[in-house]
C-alpha cells in the first residue's frame, strides 16, 4: 500500500474553442390503475320533498258595454277597433211600409288583464348516489370509504 501525496494542481481552464458538456437529470412521473379486487356497487335513491310554490296566473276578461244607436243604415257596418276597444255593430231589420236597416246598438269589448297569485303544492325530487364495495371477508356490501 503506497501513499502518494494528494494532487494540488487546479483543473485546467478551458481554452478557446473547447466544448464543455452540460447535463441535467430528468424524471418522468406517471400513474397506473390497479384493480383492488373488490367489486363496486352504485345505487341511486330519490328523495321527495313537498313544497308550496307561488306563481302569477294571468287570465283575460272582457267587459261588455252596450251603446244604443237607433240610426238607419244602408249596409251593415263592419267590426272595427277604437284603441283597445273592439266595436261590433248589431243590426236588425224592422218591418215598416218599407224595409230599413237600423243600427240598433254597438257592443264595445274592452280586454283587460288580471294577474292573481296562486298557490300550488308540488313534489320536488332529488337524487342521492350511494357507492358500496363488496367485502369478501364479511360477504357484505359496505358503503365506500368505510
Buried (B, 14 or more C-beta within 10 A) or exposed (E): EEEEEEEEEEEEEEEEEEEEEEEEEEEEEEEEEEEEEEEEEEEEEEEEEEEEEEEEEEEEEEEEEEEEBEEEEEEEBEEEEEEEBBBBBBBEEEEEEEEEBBBBBBBBBBEEEEEEEEEEEEEEEEEEEEEBBBEEEEEEBEEEEE
